[in-house]
Amino acid sequence: MAIVSGAGSAPSDVHNGRARLTGSFTVKLRIVSAGPYRNQRYTVGWAFVPGCDSGACSVRVSTLASSCVSGSCAEPPSFLEYADEPLTLTATTYRGSFTIKAGCSTGTSSYPYGYKQHTSLLLHPTSGGTVASQTQVKTFKGTLELRGTPAPGYASSGCAPYTLKLSFVGTSQTN
C-alpha cells in the first residue's frame, strides 16, 4: 500500500493529533545522556497496532523480531525489545511507561534477565500521508528514558544500575 503525498489536510491532521499511527517503522536511536555510551546509535524496527478501527487513538508498540540492524545490538532480551506495550495518545503525543526484563553482559558472562528496566517513551508524529482516504503518520520523533536495576542476585555478578536517555526518529516502512 503506497502512501500518497499529504497535500491538503495531512500536515494539519498530524499536528492536531488526528493522524493514525499504524504499521511498521524503521527507528533510528541515539544515546544522548552523558557517559561512556553517549552518541552510540542503533537502528531497529517497531510495529504499531491501533486500539481502534479508524482515526487516531492509543496504540500498542512491539519491536520487530531481529530488527536491530545497526549499532552494538545487545543479545536478547535487549533493552530495546518491547512486546505489545501500550502507548496512550494525549493531544498530539503518544506516551508509554512500562517495565521489561533485559539482559546484562559483564566482561566474561551474559545474564539474559539480569535487569528489570523501567522504560518511558514519548513519541511525536512529524509528518503524514493519505492512505485509503485516511491520514496516517509517516514520520515521528521522540525520546526514551531507561532505568535499569539489577534483578535480585545479579548486582554481585557485575550488573550495575543504569540510566540512559535516547532520542529517536522513525520512518514508515510503507513509503
Secondary structure, DSSP 8 states (H G I E B T S, - for coil): ---B---SSHHHHHHTT-SB--EEEEEEEEE-SSSTTTT-EEEEEEEEEESSSSSS--EEEEE-TT---BS----SS-TT--SSEEEEEETTEEEEEEEEEEEEE-SS-EEEEEEEEEEEEEEEEEEEEEETTEEEEEEEEEEEEEEEEE-TTTGGGT---EEEEEEEEEEETT-
